[in-house]
Amino acid sequence: MGGWIGFGMGIMAADSLKAAIIGGAHPYGRKLPDGSRLDGTNPDLFLERFFQRQGIDREQMGPAKIAEFVDNDFQAIAAAQQDRQTLEASLASIEKPVLLYVGESDGGAAQVNQCATQMPSAEFFSLLGLNHPESFYRSDLVLPHVLPFLLAQ
């Protein structure tokens, strides 16, 4: 099988993979609103717009998580926040096992779930009550799905 697997910030040649795990990303096209196109030089403004776009309540995060966010390279993140074309036409041809997951409160949860239905060997799970970044912090909830998936490959 030829083609590529990966959504969000990167893709990888499918032939070089045995299986893939994709968290919080979908393959559908995206056009960001002009007002959210920031260059990352103002971290406070960047975070405000990012949280707004993701539906994240900054006040509920707590100081420790906010400090982790503030420690990011916002210019690099801004560079990755580009419009992208859809990869939907290639989903049915991805035969490798793919495990997709997303926080149920992530703004892209419906698209990740839809993607899983379009891939012949995809598995999907969602994380109750978690938003986009929270789903990456909760390895205690993700690993019980990921480890059996990897061991089965």
C-alpha positions as CSV (number, residue, x, y, z in Angstrom):
1,M,0.0,0.0,0.0
2,G,1.3,3.4,-0.9
3,G,0.4,6.7,0.6
4,W,0.8,8.7,3.7
5,I,-0.5,8.6,7.3
6,G,-0.6,11.5,9.6
7,F,-2.8,14.5,10.3
8,G,-2.2,17.8,12.0
9,M,1.5,18.8,12.1
10,G,3.1,15.9,10.2
11,I,2.7,13.0,7.8
12,M,4.7,9.8,7.3
13,A,5.1,7.3,4.4
14,A,2.6,4.6,5.2
15,D,4.8,1.8,3.7
16,S,7.3,2.5,6.5
17,L,4.7,1.9,9.2
18,K,3.4,-1.2,10.8
19,A,0.7,0.8,12.6
20,A,-0.1,4.4,13.6
21,I,-1.5,6.2,16.6
22,I,-3.0,9.6,16.0
23,G,-4.2,11.8,18.8
24,G,-6.4,14.8,18.5
25,A,-6.0,15.4,14.8
26,H,-8.2,14.8,11.7
27,P,-7.4,14.8,8.0
28,Y,-10.1,17.2,6.8
29,G,-9.2,20.6,5.3
30,R,-8.8,23.6,7.6
31,K,-8.9,27.3,6.9
32,L,-8.1,29.4,10.0
33,P,-9.9,32.7,10.5
34,D,-7.7,35.6,9.6
35,G,-7.9,36.9,13.2
36,S,-6.3,33.8,14.5
37,R,-3.3,33.9,12.2
38,L,-0.6,35.1,14.7
39,D,3.1,34.9,14.3
40,G,3.7,33.8,17.9
41,T,5.7,36.8,19.0
42,N,3.1,37.8,21.5
43,P,2.6,34.6,23.7
44,D,-0.3,36.0,25.7
45,L,-2.3,36.9,22.6
46,F,-1.4,33.6,20.9
47,L,-2.6,31.6,23.9
48,E,-5.8,33.7,24.2
49,R,-6.7,33.0,20.6
50,F,-5.6,29.4,20.7
51,F,-7.7,28.7,23.8
52,Q,-10.6,30.5,22.3
53,R,-10.4,28.4,19.1
54,Q,-10.1,25.2,21.0
55,G,-12.9,26.0,23.5
56,I,-10.5,25.9,26.4
57,D,-11.3,27.8,29.6
58,R,-7.9,29.1,30.7
59,E,-9.1,29.7,34.3
60,Q,-9.9,26.0,34.8
61,M,-6.4,24.9,33.7
62,G,-4.6,26.0,36.9
63,P,-1.3,27.8,37.2
64,A,0.9,24.7,36.6
65,K,-0.7,23.9,33.2
66,I,-0.6,27.5,32.1
67,A,3.1,27.7,33.0
68,E,3.7,24.6,30.8
69,F,1.9,26.4,27.9
70,V,3.8,29.6,28.4
71,D,7.1,27.7,28.1
72,N,6.3,26.7,24.5
73,D,7.9,28.1,21.3
74,F,5.0,30.0,20.0
75,Q,6.6,31.0,16.8
76,A,7.1,27.3,15.9
77,I,3.5,26.5,16.9
78,A,2.3,29.5,14.8
79,A,4.2,28.1,11.8
80,A,2.4,24.8,12.2
81,Q,-1.0,26.6,12.3
82,Q,-1.4,26.8,8.6
83,D,-4.4,26.2,6.3
84,R,-4.4,22.6,5.0
85,Q,-6.0,20.7,2.2
86,T,-8.2,17.7,3.0
87,L,-6.8,14.2,2.9
88,E,-10.2,12.6,3.0
89,A,-10.0,11.0,-0.5
90,S,-7.0,8.8,0.7
91,L,-8.6,7.5,3.9
92,A,-10.2,4.4,2.4
93,S,-6.8,3.3,1.0
94,I,-5.0,3.3,4.4
95,E,-4.9,-0.4,5.2
96,K,-2.5,-0.2,8.1
97,P,-4.0,-0.4,11.6
98,V,-4.5,3.1,13.0
99,L,-5.7,4.0,16.5
100,L,-7.3,7.4,16.7
101,Y,-8.2,9.2,19.9
102,V,-9.5,12.5,21.0
103,G,-10.8,14.3,24.0
104,E,-14.6,14.5,23.9
105,S,-14.5,18.3,24.5
106,D,-11.9,18.8,21.8
107,G,-13.2,21.1,19.0
108,G,-12.3,18.4,16.4
109,A,-13.8,15.4,18.2
110,A,-16.5,14.8,15.6
111,Q,-14.1,15.0,12.8
112,V,-11.7,12.5,14.4
113,N,-14.6,10.1,15.0
114,Q,-15.8,10.5,11.4
115,C,-12.2,9.8,10.1
116,A,-12.2,6.5,12.0
117,T,-15.3,5.4,10.2
118,Q,-13.7,6.1,6.8
119,M,-10.5,4.0,7.4
120,P,-10.9,0.2,7.0
121,S,-8.5,-0.8,9.8
122,A,-9.0,2.1,12.2
123,E,-9.9,1.9,15.9
124,F,-11.2,4.9,17.8
125,F,-11.7,6.0,21.4
126,S,-12.5,9.2,23.1
127,L,-11.6,10.6,26.5
128,L,-14.6,11.8,28.5
129,G,-14.6,15.4,29.4
130,L,-11.1,16.2,28.1
131,N,-10.3,19.0,25.7
132,H,-7.4,19.0,23.1
133,P,-4.4,19.6,25.3
134,E,-5.8,17.7,28.3
135,S,-6.0,14.5,26.2
136,F,-2.2,14.6,25.7
137,Y,-1.5,15.1,29.4
138,R,-3.5,12.1,30.5
139,S,-1.3,9.1,29.6
140,D,-3.0,7.2,32.4
141,L,-6.2,7.2,30.2
142,V,-4.5,6.9,26.8
143,L,-2.0,4.1,27.5
144,P,-4.6,1.4,28.4
145,H,-5.9,1.7,24.8
146,V,-2.5,2.2,23.1
147,L,-0.6,-0.6,24.7
148,P,-3.0,-3.4,23.7
149,F,-3.3,-1.9,20.2
150,L,0.5,-2.0,19.8
151,L,0.9,-5.4,21.2
152,A,-1.7,-6.7,18.7
153,Q,0.3,-5.5,15.7
